[in-house]
Amino acid sequence: MDQNGGNMLPAKAVYTVNYFGLSAVTNFLTVFFSTYFNKFEIGVLQTIPCICSIIAPPLWGAIADILRKQRLVHILCIATGAMLMFSIQFTASSFYLTCFIVFLANFQSGPTSSLLDQAVLALTERVGAEYGKQRLFGAIGWGLGAYVTGVIVSTFGITWAFNLHLLFCLPTILVLQMIPPIDSADDVKQLTPNGSDTAIPSFSTGFKALLKKVDVLILLFVVFLAGLMFGVLSSFLTLNLYELSGHNAQIVGIAIWCETFSELPAFYFADRIIQKVGTVNAMAISILSYGARLTFYALMTNPWYALPFEFLHGCTFSLAWAACTKYIYEAAPRGTEGMMMGILNAVQNGLGRGVGTMVGGYLYNTYGASFMWKVTDLGVPVALLGLYVFSCAMQKEESDEKSNEKTHLIA
């Protein structure tokens, strides 16, 4: 049971409204683009967010760490990102202008998710709550946003996708103010082993310490492989199901519903699962679930049989995201949390997903869907090998920390 439900209501609310607003515009941008641009140009426009996800979250996270103004940077990104995203609808007369505004919009809005995770993780750490039980409301908001926006757009037109995104900017900022800022006095100090207070190290000191954390670097490699497989799945599964079903759009909607629904129990029980089996085993469950899904997709001839496998999305995405987010946040040297959350976002949703989308698209177009799934499935054994190396590095890190604590106590 979550013993801090009342304290965490603002976190649940901000996840809901934030992802509602993001879903409103993200899911309907291609519909808007299709009115003005050809398929190649749409592909270019869809690649831009991946590029921004590689650069923007770590950069803005680092700026927030250096200035120690996480809340200010977060609000700046929400407000400017929403206004720039809203302005995309006025740039369709020029493809190059649209590319430029799409880049700026995603550069500003891209870091908002990692900055939100950082703020909520700091709160859960403070009150002893569970991260997964807060993050599941992001999935609820995303699903509601897609459905409500679809109804409104079908009635009033595509411009309402942009209107809703901008409108939800305000409640997101207002609810965010109910969460204690992590830049408060409680968070700029840490306790030393003897109980005295000391200022947290500078960003440069924390960054140097980060480069020495082999366990975190190896985990990021595993996250990259997971992001690559996720990129192929998110970009081409619905298309494959649509083609195999004889262009039946119903199967696409059902598949997306199964995936979204599976995130709710996965996020709800994520903390307890991670606590019980550990980060390594939680990640192993996720990677093996990828293996089950990809193997079936490579062999499937009836797309309707794929629907039960869509419920594994909760393991492949939600459980893995909760495990990685918690581990990297806790392992990040003091003063680098914002940058580390940004790097996690960049590796998963930028680099990994972007490479998966590009390579998957080439394989799908050249050799067909079955071959694409088989090649993607090769990422499973490589990820498991990386996970084994990560477990060894994690054990060494824990051993070194215990040794240092013992040495300090003796001294």
C-alpha positions in Angstrom: 0.0 0.0 0.0 1.1 3.6 -0.7 1.2 5.2 2.7 1.6 8.7 1.3 -1.3 8.9 -1.1 -2.4 12.3 0.1 1.1 13.8 -0.1 1.5 12.5 -3.6 -1.8 13.8 -5.2 0.0 16.7 -6.8 2.5 14.3 -8.4 -0.3 12.2 -9.8 -2.1 15.2 -11.0 0.9 16.8 -12.7 1.7 13.5 -14.5 -1.9 13.3 -15.8 -2.2 16.9 -17.1 1.4 16.9 -18.5 1.0 13.7 -20.5 -2.6 14.7 -21.6 -1.2 17.8 -23.2 1.8 16.0 -24.8 -0.5 13.3 -26.2 -2.9 15.9 -27.6 -0.3 17.2 -30.0 2.2 14.3 -30.4 -0.4 11.8 -31.7 -1.8 14.2 -34.2 1.2 16.0 -35.7 1.5 13.5 -38.6 -2.2 14.1 -39.4 -1.4 17.9 -39.7 1.8 17.3 -41.7 0.0 15.0 -44.1 -2.1 17.9 -45.4 1.0 19.9 -46.5 4.0 17.6 -47.0 4.9 14.4 -48.8 6.0 11.2 -47.1 9.7 11.9 -47.2 9.2 15.4 -45.7 7.1 13.9 -43.0 9.8 11.4 -42.3 12.3 14.2 -41.9 9.9 16.1 -39.5 9.4 12.9 -37.5 13.2 12.4 -37.1 13.7 15.9 -35.7 12.2 15.0 -32.2 14.7 12.1 -31.9 17.6 14.4 -32.6 16.3 16.9 -30.0 15.8 14.1 -27.4 19.5 13.3 -27.7 20.7 16.9 -27.1 18.1 18.9 -25.1 17.3 16.8 -22.0 20.9 16.4 -20.9 21.7 20.0 -21.7 18.8 21.5 -19.9 19.3 19.1 -17.0 22.9 20.1 -16.7 21.9 23.8 -16.8 19.4 23.2 -14.0 22.1 21.4 -12.0 24.7 24.1 -12.5 22.3 26.9 -11.6 20.5 24.9 -9.0 17.2 26.2 -10.4 15.5 23.1 -11.5 11.9 24.5 -11.0 12.7 27.6 -13.0 14.2 25.7 -15.9 11.3 23.2 -15.8 8.7 26.0 -16.1 10.7 27.7 -18.8 10.8 24.5 -20.9 7.0 23.9 -20.4 6.0 27.4 -21.4 8.3 28.0 -24.3 7.9 24.4 -25.6 4.1 24.8 -25.6 4.1 28.2 -27.3 6.5 26.9 -30.0 4.5 23.8 -30.5 1.4 25.9 -30.9 3.1 28.0 -33.6 3.9 25.0 -35.8 0.4 25.3 -37.3 1.3 28.7 -38.8 4.5 27.6 -40.6 3.1 25.1 -43.1 3.7 27.5 -46.0 7.4 26.6 -45.9 8.9 23.2 -45.2 12.2 24.6 -44.0 10.5 27.0 -41.6 8.4 24.1 -40.3 11.6 22.1 -39.7 13.1 25.0 -37.8 10.1 25.5 -35.5 9.6 21.8 -35.0 13.3 21.6 -33.9 12.9 24.5 -31.5 9.6 23.2 -30.1 11.0 19.8 -29.4 14.2 21.2 -28.1 12.2 23.1 -25.4 9.5 20.6 -24.7 11.7 17.4 -24.9 13.3 17.9 -21.4 10.0 18.4 -19.6 9.5 14.7 -19.0 12.9 14.1 -17.5 12.7 17.2 -15.4 9.3 16.1 -14.1 10.7 12.6 -13.2 13.5 14.3 -11.3 11.1 16.5 -9.3 8.8 13.5 -8.5 11.6 11.2 -7.6 13.0 13.8 -5.2 9.5 14.0 -3.6 9.1 10.2 -3.3 12.5 10.0 -1.7 11.5 12.7 0.8 8.2 11.2 1.9 9.0 7.5 1.2 6.4 7.0 -1.6 6.6 4.7 -4.7 7.6 6.3 -8.0 5.7 3.8 -10.2 2.4 4.6 -8.5 2.8 8.2 -9.6 4.2 7.5 -13.1 1.2 5.3 -14.0 -0.9 8.5 -14.1 1.2 9.6 -17.0 -0.1 6.6 -19.0 -3.6 7.5 -18.0 -3.1 11.1 -19.1 -1.6 9.9 -22.4 -4.5 7.6 -23.2 -7.1 10.2 -22.2 -5.4 12.8 -24.2 -5.3 10.7 -27.4 -9.0 9.8 -27.0 -10.4 13.2 -26.1 -8.3 15.0 -28.7 -9.4 12.5 -31.3 -13.1 13.3 -30.6 -12.5 17.1 -30.6 -10.3 17.1 -33.7 -12.9 15.0 -35.6 -15.5 17.6 -34.7 -13.7 21.0 -34.8 -10.6 20.3 -36.9 -6.9 19.6 -36.4 -6.0 23.0 -35.0 -7.6 21.9 -31.7 -4.7 19.5 -31.2 -2.5 22.5 -30.9 -5.1 24.4 -28.8 -5.4 21.6 -26.3 -1.6 21.3 -25.9 -1.3 25.0 -25.2 -4.3 25.0 -22.9 -2.9 22.2 -20.7 0.4 24.1 -20.3 -1.2 26.3 -17.6 -2.7 23.6 -15.3 0.6 21.7 -15.7 2.6 24.7 -14.3 0.0 25.4 -11.6 -0.1 21.8 -10.3 3.7 21.6 -10.5 3.8 24.5 -7.9 2.2 22.1 -5.4 5.3 19.9 -5.4 8.1 21.2 -3.2 10.9 22.4 -5.4 14.1 20.3 -5.2 16.1 23.6 -5.0 15.0 24.1 -1.4 17.3 24.3 1.5 16.6 20.6 2.4 17.9 19.6 -1.0 21.1 21.7 -1.3 22.6 19.9 1.7 23.4 16.3 2.5 24.4 14.6 5.7 27.9 13.3 6.1 28.4 10.0 8.0 29.1 11.8 11.3 25.8 13.7 11.1 27.0 17.2 10.1 25.7 19.2 7.2 27.8 19.9 4.1 27.0 21.7 0.9 26.6 19.4 -2.1 29.6 19.1 -4.5 29.8 21.4 -7.5 28.4 20.2 -10.8 31.9 19.7 -12.2 32.9 17.5 -9.3 29.7 15.5 -9.6 30.3 15.1 -13.4 33.8 13.8 -12.8 32.5 11.3 -10.3 29.8 10.2 -12.8 32.4 9.3 -15.4 33.9 6.9 -12.9 30.6 5.0 -12.3 31.0 2.0 -14.5 27.7 0.5 -13.4 25.7 3.5 -14.6 27.6 3.7 -18.0 26.9 0.0 -18.6 23.3 0.3 -17.7 22.9 3.1 -20.2 24.3 0.8 -22.9 21.5 -1.7 -21.9 19.0 1.1 -22.0 20.2 2.0 -25.5 19.6 -1.5 -26.7 16.1 -1.5 -25.1 15.4 1.9 -26.7 16.5 0.5 -30.1 14.0 -2.4 -29.8 11.4 -0.1 -28.5 11.9 2.2 -31.5 11.3 -0.5 -34.0 8.2 -1.7 -32.1 6.7 1.7 -31.6 7.3 2.8 -35.2 6.4 -0.3 -37.3 4.3 -2.8 -35.3 0.9 -1.1 -35.9 1.8 -0.8 -39.6 2.7 -4.5 -39.8 -0.5 -5.4 -38.1 -2.5 -3.1 -40.4 -1.0 -4.7 -43.5 -1.4 -8.3 -42.3 -5.0 -7.7 -41.4 -5.9 -6.5 -44.8 -5.9 -2.8 -43.9 -8.2 -3.2 -40.9 -7.8 -0.1 -38.8 -9.6 -1.7 -35.9 -6.7 -3.9 -35.0 -4.4 -0.8 -34.6 -6.8 0.8 -32.1 -7.1 -2.5 -30.1 -3.3 -3.0 -30.1 -2.7 0.5 -28.8 -5.4 0.0 -26.1 -3.8 -3.2 -24.9 -0.4 -1.6 -24.7 -1.7 1.5 -22.8 -3.7 -0.7 -20.4 -0.7 -2.9 -19.6 1.3 0.1 -18.4 -1.1 0.7 -15.4 -0.5 -2.5 -13.4 3.2 -2.5 -14.5 3.8 1.0 -13.1 1.6 0.4 -10.0 3.5 -2.7 -8.9 6.9 -1.6 -10.3 8.5 -0.5 -7.0 7.5 -3.6 -5.2 8.7 -5.8 -8.0 12.1 -4.0 -8.1 12.4 -4.2 -4.4 11.6 -7.9 -4.3 13.7 -9.1 -7.3 16.2 -6.3 -7.8 17.1 -4.0 -10.7 18.9 -6.7 -12.6 16.1 -9.2 -12.5 13.5 -6.5 -13.3 15.5 -5.6 -16.4 15.9 -9.3 -17.3 12.1 -9.6 -17.2 11.8 -6.7 -19.6 14.4 -8.0 -22.0 13.0 -11.5 -22.1 9.5 -9.9 -22.8 11.1 -8.1 -25.7 12.3 -11.5 -26.9 8.9 -13.1 -26.6 7.2 -10.2 -28.5 9.8 -9.9 -31.3 10.0 -13.7 -31.9 6.3 -14.0 -32.3 6.1 -11.0 -34.6 8.8 -12.5 -36.8 6.8 -15.7 -37.2 3.2 -14.4 -37.1 0.8 -14.9 -40.1 -2.4 -14.0 -38.2 -2.1 -10.5 -36.7 -5.0 -11.0 -34.3 -2.9 -13.6 -32.4 -0.4 -10.8 -31.6 -2.9 -9.0 -29.3 -2.1 -11.0 -26.2 1.6 -10.2 -26.6 0.7 -6.5 -26.5 0.1 -6.8 -22.8 3.8 -7.5 -22.4 4.4 -3.8 -23.2 4.0 -3.2 -19.5 7.1 -5.3 -18.9 9.1 -4.1 -21.9 8.5 -0.4 -21.3 7.0 0.5 -17.9 8.8 -1.9 -15.6 12.2 -1.3 -17.3 11.7 2.5 -17.3 10.8 2.5 -13.6 13.9 0.3 -12.8 16.3 2.4 -14.8 14.9 5.7 -13.6 15.1 4.8 -10.0 18.6 3.2 -10.2 20.2 6.1 -12.2 18.6 8.8 -10.0 19.9 7.1 -6.9 23.3 6.4 -8.4 23.8 9.9 -9.8 26.4 11.9 -7.9 24.9 14.7 -5.9 24.5 17.8 -8.1 24.1 15.9 -11.4 20.6 14.4 -11.0 19.1 16.7 -13.6 21.7 15.9 -16.2 21.5 12.2 -15.5 17.7 12.1 -15.9 18.3 14.0 -19.2 20.9 11.5 -20.3 18.6 8.6 -19.6 15.9 10.2 -21.6 18.3 10.9 -24.4 19.7 7.4 -24.6 16.2 5.7 -24.5 14.0 8.1 -26.4 16.6 9.9 -28.6 19.5 7.8 -29.6 18.1 4.3 -29.1 14.6 5.0 -30.5 16.0 7.1 -33.3 18.5 4.4 -34.4 15.8 1.7 -34.1 13.4 3.8 -36.3 16.0 4.4 -39.0 17.4 0.9 -39.2 14.0 -0.7 -38.8 12.6 1.4 -41.6 15.4 0.4 -44.0 15.0 -3.3 -43.1 11.2 -3.2 -43.4 11.3 -1.4 -46.8 14.2 -3.6 -48.2 13.6 -7.1 -46.8 10.1 -7.1 -45.3 8.6 -7.0 -41.7 9.6 -10.6 -40.8 13.3 -10.0 -41.5 13.1 -6.7 -39.6 11.7 -8.4 -36.5 14.4 -11.2 -36.7 17.3 -8.7 -36.8 15.8 -6.7 -34.0 15.5 -9.9 -31.9 19.3 -10.1 -32.0 19.3 -7.2 -29.6 17.9 -9.5 -26.8 21.0 -11.7 -26.3 23.3 -8.7 -26.6 21.2 -6.8 -24.0 21.2 -9.9 -21.7 25.0 -10.0 -22.0 25.2 -6.3 -21.2 22.9 -6.8 -18.2 25.2 -9.5 -16.9 28.2 -7.1 -17.1 26.1 -4.5 -15.4 25.3 -6.9 -12.5 29.0 -7.5 -12.0 29.8 -3.8 -12.1 26.9 -3.1 -9.7 28.1 -5.7 -7.2 31.6 -4.2 -7.4 30.2 -0.7 -6.8 28.3 -1.9 -3.7 31.3 -3.7 -2.4 33.5 -0.5 -2.9 30.9 1.6 -1.1 30.8 -0.8 1.9 34.5 -0.9 2.0 34.7 2.9 2.0 32.1 3.2 4.8 34.0 0.7 6.9 37.3 2.6 6.4 35.6 5.9 7.3 34.1 4.4 10.5 37.5 3.0 11.5 39.1 6.4 10.9 
